[in-house]
Amino acid sequence: MRVDCAVVGAGPAGLAASAALAARGVEHVVLERGRAGESWRSQRWGSFRLNTPGWMNEVLGPQPGDAYHPGPEVVARLERLAAASPVREGVGVTRLAPAGDGYALGTDAGELRARTVVVATGDQNRPRLPALAGAFPDRLAQAHTAGYRDPGRLPEGAVLVVGSAQSGCQITEDLLAGGRRVILATSPAGRLPWRHRGRDTVEWLLDAGFFDQRPRDLPDPSVMRDAQPIVAPGGRSLSLPALARAGVTLAGRPVAVDGERVAFDDSLAANVAAGDAFAARVRGLADESIRRRGLDAPPAEPDGHDVPVDLDPPASLDLRAERVAAVVWCTGFGGDFSFIDPALVAADGTPRRQDAAGPMPGLWYLGLKWLRRRGSGILFGFPGDAAVVADAVRAHLGG
């Protein structure tokens, strides 16, 4: 089989690519190893909801601007998009390599030749677990974010959650709602104050060009490695101090396990400070945008998440004495690019690319963090990036 363009992955990024290609009359096929939106089906917990409002998620189709869809609704919307696209489910790509004037794709259904390829598998689908996970006692149940579903599926007892970015904080809230005692081993992550001066903060950030920042414009490129800031579903703030006031025991990062005793470092204060610093930066961006545009915005509202909390983190814990029965590892995801020819990837296994374009003509990527700009790795950024890539595909094919 030969096509003008093959899209790898039928998640939101791949389906955005398909819509953009179809709008430009480009013949293409979308290859998906599982079902459309597979990661959204198999790697989300039961209470999961989007933490961005509907107006930021137009890739999922028409919806109220203030909607915060639960996981099943996201999947249903992806299914509808896939039904209108040339998606072939259950066709995994096992090899992608240059071949002649295009590319050869080894798949579960045989080889496919494509003049152009858009890899839209994303870089957040392979769970990352630290080596320390293997040192915990065998009696403990352990789950990664990708495998956690709800408190009822964990053994009775307290839960140690490791990692306090978006997933870690939201899963902590889920466990609290299920009546569990939680020890949260924290990590440095920004927090987004949801309201500022009479408006949702994300609206101020959009006006300030925050989501359009490009990697080459950053004074400190290291921010590209930062976790996404903490945002709670439903349009509200969330923070480590708020979780502490709700009864969560906050600790630093786990650094050693000796039998039933786990030791933590002293990073808690710095991790809380990292969240506060990001919140202050966001407010500063909004204030500067207000000043520059001469807007008559109300004063800043009081924010309970700014109220400091007394920190008394444990240096270590006896897991049995604290009745800890499970560990949930909210330690992030990586991307699986093992199917891509070694000549097309860097030494660390990530794609070689310049913005969205691969190192050889006819290859592009979508759905990666900081692909072209800050917003590239979230639903909000997929349509814009897909349009740019689809234009490049059409031009490569000769219009």
N, C-alpha and C positions, 0 to 999 in steps of 0.2 A: 504494500500500500504506500502511496506517495501523496503528500498534502503540501499545500503552501506553508502552513504554519501548524505546529503542534504545541499545545499548551499543556504543561505538566502540573497537575493539581487542580481539583475542583472545589477549593475553598473559596472564601470571599474574593481573594486576590485573583485566582484563576477565572472565576466567573465574571469578575470585572473586566479582565482581559478579553474574555470571550465576547462580552457585550460590545466592547470597544472595537474589536476586530470585525464583528458582524456589521456594526454601523458603518464601517469603511469598506464593506464588501470583500473582506479577506476570507478565503476558504480556510477552514481550520477544524481541528478536532481537539477536544479536551480529554486528557487521559487521567483517570483517578484510580488509585490502587484499591480504595475501599468504596464507600458511598460518598456522594457529594456532601461536603462539609464534615468529613470523617472526624477530624480532630475536635470539632464542636460537639459531636455525638459521644465520643469515647474518652475525652480528656477534660470533662467539666463535671463539677459536683452538682448535687441535686438542687441547691438553692441558688445556683449561679444566675446572675443577671448582668446585662451590659451596664457598665458604669459611665457610659457616654449617652447623651440624649439623642432622640431620633433624628434631629436635624444634622447630627454629625455622622449618621449611619445610612446615608442615601444609597450606598452600595447594596443594601438589603431590600430596596424597593420603597415605594411610598409608605409613609407612616406618620403618626402625630409627632410634632417636633419635640414634645416632652416625654416620649415613650422611652422606657428602659426595659427592653425585652428580656424575658427569661430564656434560658438555653433552648427549650423545645420550640419556642417561637422563632429563634434564630435559625434553627435547623429547618423548620417548615419553610421559612423564607428562602433559604439556600436551595431547598428541594424545588421550589417553584422556579427559581432562576435556572437551575440545572435542566429542568424540563423544557425550557425554551432555548437551550444551548446544545451544541453537538457533543454531549458528554458521553464518554464510554466508561462506565463504572466497572470496578473489578479488574482493571487493566493497569497493573503496576509497571513503572518504567525501571528496568534493571540496569540499563546502560545508555549513556548519551555520549556520542563521540562525533567529531567532524567526519564527514564522508563526502568526497566530491565537492559539489557546489552547495552542499547543505549539511545535514546531520542524519546519522543513523541512530534510531532509538530501539534498543532491545526491550521488548515488553512481554508480559505474560501471555499475550495473544500473537506473538511473533514479531518480526522486525518491521519497523515503519521508517520510511524516509520522509524527511521534511526539509523544505528549503529554508525555513526559519523555525526557531524554537523560543518559547517563553516559559521559563521555569518559575512557577508560582507556588512552590511547595512551602515557602516561608522558612523562617529560621527559628520557629518556636514549637517544634513538634517532637523532639527527642528529649525525654526527661533526663535531667542531670542530677546525679546523686554523688555526694562527696564520699571519699574512701572511709570516712569516719562511720558511715552507716553500718559497715560490716563489723564494727567493734561493739555494737550494742548487744545486750543479752538476747539470746534466742527467744526468750519467753515474750518479748515485746512484739506486738503487731507493728509493722512498718508500712507506710504508704507514701508514695509521691503525690504531689498535687494532681497529676494525671490520673491516679487511681483512687483518690479519695472521693467518696460520694456523700456520706452523711454520718452524723455521730452514731446512729444506731448500728452501723456496720463495724464499729470498733468495739473492742472488749470494754467492759465496764471499768471505769477508773479515770484518772487524770490523763491528759494528753500533752506531750511535748511537741510544740510546733516549732520547726526550725526555718527561719526566714520570715522577714516582716515587711516585704514589699506588698504589692496588691493582693496576690493570692494568699499569702500568709495571714495578712490582717483580716481578709474576708472569711477565710476558713476559721480563723480564731473566733470571729463573731458567730459563725454557724455553730461551732462547738459550744460557745456560751449559751446560745439559744436552745441547744439540746441538753442543757444542764450539766455540762462538763466543766471541770476545773482545768485551766489551761496554763501551762508555762510556755511563754513565747521567747525563744532565743532570737534576738533581734539582729538586724542587718541595716546598713546605711541606705535609706531610701527617702526621697523627697515626699512631701505630702502637699496635696492641692487643696487650699481653702476654697470651698465651693462657691461662696458668695463674697463679693467685695464691692462696696459702694453702689449697692442697689442692683447688681447684675450678676449673672453667673460668670464665674471667673474665666471659664473657657471661652466665653464670648469676648471678654476683654483681650484674652491671649490671641484669639483669631485676629482681632483688629490690630494688635501690636505686631503681627507677623511671626509670632512664636512658632507656629506649626510649619512655616515656610523657611525656617533657618536651614541653611545648607551646611554640610560638613566642612567645606572649605572656608566658611565664614566664621566658624567657631574660634574664639580666642583660646579655648582649651579643648582640644579634640577628645580628651579623656571622658568628657560628659557623654559621649556616644556609648560608653560601656555602662552607664548608670541604669539602674532598674527604672521602669516606668513609675511615676509618682503615685502615691497611695490615693485612690479615689474610691469612694463607696458607691454601690449601685443606688439609684433612686435620687441622685442629685443632692448629696450631702457630704460633709467632710468626715474624715476618719483619721485618727492619729494614735501614736503609741500612748501618750498620756491619757487619752479617752479610754483605751483598752485597759490601762492600769486602774483607772477609776471604776471600771466595770468589774474588776476583780481578777484580772489577768496578772500573773507573776511575770514581770519582765526580767530578762537576763541578757548577758552578752552572747557572743558567738560561742558555740560548743567547740572545744579544742582538744579534749581528750576524754576517753572512757576507760575506766578501770573497774571491771566487774559491773557492779550496780551503781557506781558513782560516775557522774558526768561532770567535767570541769568546764567553766565558761571563762572567757577573757573579760577584760574590763571595758569593753567598747560601748556599753549601753548608753552612757551619757553622750558620747559622740554620735551615736545613731539617732538619738532623740534630737540632738542639735542639727543633724543633717536634714531632718524633716522640717524643723523650724526655719532653717536657712533657706530652703527651697520655697517655703511658703512666703517668706519675706521677699524673696526675689520676684516671685510671681506678682505679689501686690505692687512691688516697685515698677514692674513692667506695665501693669494696668494704670498706675498713677501717672507714669510718664506719658502713656498714650492719651490719657485724659487731659493732661497739661498741654501736650503738643497740639491737640485738636481743639482746645478751648472749650471742652464740654463742661456743662453744669451738673456734675455728679454729686450725689449726697456724700456725707462723710462715711468713713469705714465703719461697718457694724462691729460690735464686740464679738469676739470669737472664743468660745470656751476652750477650743483646742489650743489656744495660746497660753492658757493657764498652766504654769509649771506643776509638775507632780513630784512628790518626794521619791527619790530613787534609792533603793536599798537592794541592789541586785545580788543574788547569791553567787558566791565564787564557785560553788559546786552543789550538787544535789544527789541525795541517795534516792535512786529511782524507786526502789522497793518501798522505802519508808514513806515516800511521797505518793505511793500507790499509782505510779505512772504505768499505764497499761499499753500505750501506743505512742508512736512517733510519726508525725506527718512532716515530710520533707518538702518544704515550699522553696526549693533551691533552684528553680528556673528550668528553662528548656534550651536546647540547642537545635540546630537544623541538621537534617540528614541529607548530605550531598554525596554520599558514597557511590551513587549511580553515575556520577559525572566523570568523564575522562580526566585522569590526573593532570593532563596538560592544561585543563581549564580551571583548576582549583589551586589555591595557595597551599603553602606547606602545612598550615593549620587545618586544612580541609574545607575552608570556606571559599565561596566562588571568587575567582579573579574577575574584577569588573571595574568600569569607570562609570559612576552613577548606575544607571540601569543596564548599560551595555556590557556584554561579556567581552573576553579578550580576542575573540574572533568574530568576523562579520556574521550577522544573522542570528545572534544569540542575545537574549535579554532576560532580566530577572524582574520579579514583582513580589511584593509582600515582605521585603526584608527591612529590618530596622535601619533607619538612616540611609535608605536606598538613594534617594535624591534630596530628601529634606527630613526634618524632624517628624512630620506627620506620616511618613511613608509606611511605618510599621503598624499603623492602626487603621480601623475601618474607614475613618474619615479620609485618609490619604489615598486609598486604593483607586477610586475612579480617576483622579487627576493623573496619577502615575500610569494607569492603564491607557489613558488617552495618549500620553506621550509615547509610550511603547508601541501602541497600535499604529500611530503615525509613522514611527521609525520602521516598523515591519512593512507597512504599505510602500514606503519609499524604497526600501531594500528590494522589494519584489517588483519594482518598476512602476509603481502607481496603480 
